Amino acid sequence: MQFERTFDNAAKAYDESRPLYAPALYSDLFSYQPLDAGSRVLEIGLGTGKAAGPILKTGCRLTGVEPGGQLAALAEEKFRDYPNFELQNKTLQEYQCEEGCFSLIYSATAFHWIPEEYGYRRVYALLSPGGTFARFAYHAGQDRGRAALTQEIEALYSAHMPRSGEYREFTKQDAEKLARLAEGYGFIETRWYLYSVTKDFTAGQYMQLLSTYPNHMSLPEESRRALFEGIYEAIEKHGGKITVYYTMDLELARKSSVC
């Protein structure tokens, strides 16, 4: 539960700095699982609602579970004009609901916080026969257009936040592996997709983004200050802007209609 609430202290920064999901992702999702006013949908880890807008616009009844109080408050304000929106300020483990009632359950850059076996089995139980589980996320990539800046930032991480192994992009093999994972819990008709988007940040905006990363904020204060100040100065030196290249993945799986 502690990890699931980890973004709550940076709720406003999270909402302002994290990217929206690619429109093509929703097109593929809705092609696989059409939604309308008769559909009942559950989002696991709603956050501030970064993924919920296109879902709500289908007219479906969306319930979002979000344990962070500040995150939930921002989401409630954002979607106050949607009568088809319900928010539960709880973890998935705390949330109580009858089984077999959701047409779609999805989780956006949040499902990795939930123990795998519990998460997949709970989702399968909550879905109606023929219902869909959609797992999607984004993965921040290096600035490909500013090699010198990227090299300086990597040197700063090596000095102040040593990591095992070099940076590796999220690949189609990673997406396929996640899609196949669902099959081990009884899901069928698995599919996966990848999307690429970019987002520009000023040095100040990038500091705000970094403040939403738990592994950065858990650094010792001296290391964190040196890392953040070094990255800020590097961005300013190289033109005052950094571009994050995001890879977004979508994995889809269906509960059998024969139960």
C-alpha positions as CSV (number, residue, x, y, z in Angstrom):
1,M,0.0,0.0,0.0
2,Q,2.9,2.4,0.7
3,F,4.1,2.0,-2.9
4,E,0.6,2.5,-4.3
5,R,0.4,5.8,-2.5
6,T,3.8,7.0,-3.5
7,F,2.8,9.7,-6.0
8,D,0.3,11.4,-3.7
9,N,2.8,13.9,-2.3
10,A,3.5,15.2,-5.9
11,A,0.0,15.1,-7.2
12,K,-0.1,18.5,-8.9
13,A,3.4,18.0,-10.4
14,Y,2.3,14.5,-11.6
15,D,-0.8,15.9,-13.3
16,E,1.1,18.7,-15.0
17,S,4.2,16.9,-16.1
18,R,3.2,13.3,-17.0
19,P,2.2,12.8,-20.7
20,L,-1.2,12.0,-22.0
21,Y,-1.7,8.7,-23.8
22,A,-1.5,8.5,-27.6
23,P,-4.9,8.8,-29.4
24,A,-4.0,5.7,-31.5
25,L,-3.9,3.7,-28.2
26,Y,-7.6,4.4,-27.6
27,S,-8.5,3.7,-31.2
28,D,-7.0,0.2,-30.8
29,L,-8.6,-0.3,-27.4
30,F,-12.1,0.6,-28.6
31,S,-11.7,-1.5,-31.7
32,Y,-11.0,-4.5,-29.5
33,Q,-13.6,-3.6,-26.9
34,P,-16.3,-1.1,-28.0
35,L,-17.8,0.9,-25.2
36,D,-21.2,2.6,-24.8
37,A,-23.6,3.8,-22.1
38,G,-24.3,0.3,-21.2
39,S,-20.7,-0.6,-20.5
40,R,-19.3,-0.7,-17.0
41,V,-15.6,0.0,-16.7
42,L,-13.0,-0.1,-13.9
43,E,-9.7,1.8,-13.8
44,I,-7.0,0.4,-11.4
45,G,-4.8,3.3,-10.2
46,L,-6.7,6.3,-11.6
47,G,-4.2,8.8,-10.4
48,T,-5.3,12.3,-11.5
49,G,-7.2,10.8,-14.4
50,K,-4.5,11.1,-17.1
51,A,-6.0,8.1,-19.0
52,A,-9.7,8.5,-18.1
53,G,-10.9,11.3,-20.4
54,P,-11.4,9.3,-23.7
55,I,-12.9,6.4,-21.7
56,L,-15.5,8.7,-20.1
57,K,-16.4,10.3,-23.4
58,T,-17.8,7.0,-24.6
59,G,-20.6,7.4,-22.1
60,C,-19.7,4.3,-20.2
61,R,-20.0,4.1,-16.4
62,L,-16.4,4.4,-15.1
63,T,-15.3,3.6,-11.6
64,G,-11.7,4.6,-10.7
65,V,-9.9,3.2,-7.7
66,E,-7.1,5.5,-6.4
67,P,-5.6,5.3,-2.9
68,G,-3.9,8.7,-3.0
69,G,-6.1,11.3,-1.4
70,Q,-4.5,14.3,-3.2
71,L,-4.5,12.5,-6.6
72,A,-8.1,11.5,-6.1
73,A,-9.1,15.0,-5.2
74,L,-7.6,16.3,-8.5
75,A,-9.4,13.6,-10.5
76,E,-12.7,14.4,-8.8
77,E,-12.4,18.1,-9.7
78,K,-11.3,17.3,-13.3
79,F,-14.3,15.0,-13.9
80,R,-16.9,16.8,-11.8
81,D,-19.2,17.3,-14.8
82,Y,-19.3,13.6,-15.7
83,P,-22.3,11.9,-14.1
84,N,-20.9,8.6,-15.3
85,F,-17.8,8.9,-13.2
86,E,-17.4,7.3,-9.7
87,L,-14.2,7.5,-7.6
88,Q,-13.2,5.1,-4.9
89,N,-10.4,6.4,-2.7
90,K,-9.0,2.9,-2.1
91,T,-6.5,0.3,-3.3
92,L,-7.6,-2.5,-5.5
93,Q,-7.2,-4.8,-2.5
94,E,-9.5,-2.6,-0.4
95,Y,-12.1,-2.2,-3.2
96,Q,-15.2,-4.4,-2.8
97,C,-17.4,-5.3,-5.7
98,E,-19.5,-8.2,-7.0
99,E,-17.6,-10.4,-9.5
100,G,-18.3,-10.6,-13.2
101,C,-19.6,-7.1,-13.6
102,F,-17.1,-5.1,-15.8
103,S,-17.0,-5.0,-19.6
104,L,-13.5,-3.5,-19.4
105,I,-10.8,-3.2,-16.7
106,Y,-7.8,-1.2,-17.5
107,S,-4.7,0.1,-15.7
108,A,-2.5,2.9,-17.0
109,T,1.2,2.9,-15.8
110,A,-0.1,1.5,-12.5
111,F,-0.5,-2.3,-12.7
112,H,3.2,-3.0,-11.9
113,W,2.5,-1.8,-8.4
114,I,0.1,-4.8,-7.8
115,P,1.4,-8.3,-7.0
116,E,1.2,-10.1,-10.3
117,E,-0.8,-13.2,-9.3
118,Y,-3.2,-11.3,-7.2
119,G,-3.8,-8.6,-9.8
120,Y,-4.5,-10.9,-12.8
121,R,-6.7,-13.3,-10.8
122,R,-8.7,-10.4,-9.3
123,V,-9.1,-8.7,-12.7
124,Y,-10.3,-12.0,-14.3
125,A,-12.8,-12.5,-11.5
126,L,-14.2,-9.0,-11.8
127,L,-14.6,-9.1,-15.6
128,S,-17.9,-10.3,-17.2
129,P,-17.6,-13.2,-19.6
130,G,-16.0,-11.9,-22.8
131,G,-14.8,-8.8,-21.0
132,T,-11.4,-7.2,-21.7
133,F,-8.3,-6.3,-19.6
134,A,-6.2,-3.5,-21.0
135,R,-2.8,-2.9,-19.5
136,F,-0.9,0.1,-20.8
137,A,2.0,2.3,-19.8
138,Y,4.6,4.8,-21.0
139,H,8.4,4.5,-20.8
140,A,10.5,7.6,-20.8
141,G,13.4,7.6,-23.3
142,Q,16.5,9.7,-23.8
143,D,16.6,12.9,-25.8
144,R,17.7,11.6,-29.2
145,G,18.3,15.0,-30.8
146,R,20.7,16.3,-28.2
147,A,23.5,13.8,-27.9
148,A,25.8,16.0,-25.8
149,L,23.0,16.7,-23.3
150,T,22.1,13.1,-23.0
151,Q,25.8,12.2,-22.4
152,E,26.1,14.8,-19.6
153,I,22.9,13.6,-17.9
154,E,24.1,9.9,-18.1
155,A,27.3,11.0,-16.4
156,L,25.3,12.7,-13.6
157,Y,23.3,9.6,-13.0
158,S,26.5,7.5,-12.9
159,A,27.9,9.8,-10.3
160,H,24.8,10.4,-8.1
161,M,22.4,7.6,-8.8
162,P,24.3,4.5,-9.9
163,R,22.0,2.0,-11.7
164,S,22.6,-1.6,-12.7
165,G,23.1,-1.8,-16.5
166,E,22.8,0.8,-19.2
167,Y,19.5,2.5,-20.3
168,R,17.4,0.2,-22.5
169,E,14.4,1.1,-24.5
170,F,11.1,-0.7,-24.1
171,T,10.8,-3.0,-27.1
172,K,8.2,-5.1,-29.0
173,Q,9.6,-8.2,-27.3
174,D,8.8,-6.6,-23.9
175,A,5.2,-5.8,-25.0
176,E,4.7,-9.4,-26.4
177,K,6.0,-10.8,-23.1
178,L,3.5,-8.8,-21.1
179,A,0.7,-9.8,-23.4
180,R,1.6,-13.5,-23.1
181,L,1.7,-13.1,-19.3
182,A,-2.0,-12.8,-19.2
183,E,-2.5,-16.1,-20.9
184,G,-1.0,-17.8,-17.9
185,Y,-4.0,-16.6,-15.9
186,G,-6.7,-17.8,-18.3
187,F,-7.0,-14.9,-20.7
188,I,-7.3,-15.4,-24.4
189,E,-7.0,-13.4,-27.7
190,T,-4.0,-11.4,-26.4
191,R,-2.7,-8.6,-28.5
192,W,-0.1,-5.9,-28.1
193,Y,0.8,-2.5,-29.6
194,L,3.5,0.1,-29.4
195,Y,3.3,3.9,-29.9
196,S,5.8,6.7,-29.9
197,V,5.3,10.3,-28.7
198,T,7.5,13.1,-27.6
199,K,7.1,15.8,-25.0
200,D,9.3,18.9,-24.6
201,F,10.3,20.3,-21.2
202,T,12.1,23.4,-20.0
203,A,14.7,22.9,-17.4
204,G,12.2,23.9,-14.6
205,Q,9.5,21.7,-16.0
206,Y,11.9,18.7,-16.2
207,M,12.7,19.2,-12.5
208,Q,9.0,19.0,-11.8
209,L,8.8,15.7,-13.8
210,L,11.8,14.3,-11.9
211,S,10.0,15.1,-8.6
212,T,7.3,12.6,-9.5
213,Y,9.8,9.7,-9.8
214,P,9.9,7.8,-6.4
215,N,13.4,6.4,-7.0
216,H,14.7,10.0,-7.5
217,M,12.9,11.4,-4.5
218,S,14.1,8.6,-2.2
219,L,17.8,9.5,-2.9
220,P,19.8,10.9,0.0
221,E,19.3,14.7,0.1
222,E,22.8,15.6,-1.0
223,S,22.8,13.2,-3.9
224,R,19.3,14.3,-5.0
225,R,20.3,18.0,-4.9
226,A,23.5,17.3,-6.9
227,L,21.6,15.3,-9.5
228,F,18.8,17.7,-9.9
229,E,21.0,20.8,-10.0
230,G,23.4,19.1,-12.5
231,I,20.6,18.2,-14.8
232,Y,19.1,21.6,-14.6
233,E,22.4,23.3,-15.5
234,A,23.0,20.8,-18.3
235,I,19.6,21.6,-19.9
236,E,20.2,25.3,-19.6
237,K,23.6,25.0,-21.2
238,H,22.3,23.1,-24.2
239,G,19.5,25.5,-25.1
240,G,17.1,25.4,-22.2
241,K,15.0,22.5,-23.5
242,I,14.9,18.7,-23.3
243,T,12.7,16.3,-25.3
244,V,11.6,13.1,-23.7
245,Y,10.9,10.3,-26.2
246,Y,8.2,8.1,-24.8
247,T,7.4,4.6,-25.9
248,M,3.8,3.6,-24.9
249,D,2.7,0.0,-24.9
250,L,-0.8,-1.5,-24.8
251,E,-1.6,-5.2,-24.0
252,L,-5.1,-6.5,-24.5
253,A,-6.6,-9.8,-23.3
254,R,-10.1,-11.2,-23.1
255,K,-11.9,-13.3,-20.5
256,S,-13.5,-16.3,-22.2
257,S,-17.2,-16.0,-22.8
258,V,-17.6,-19.6,-21.8
259,C,-17.5,-19.9,-18.0
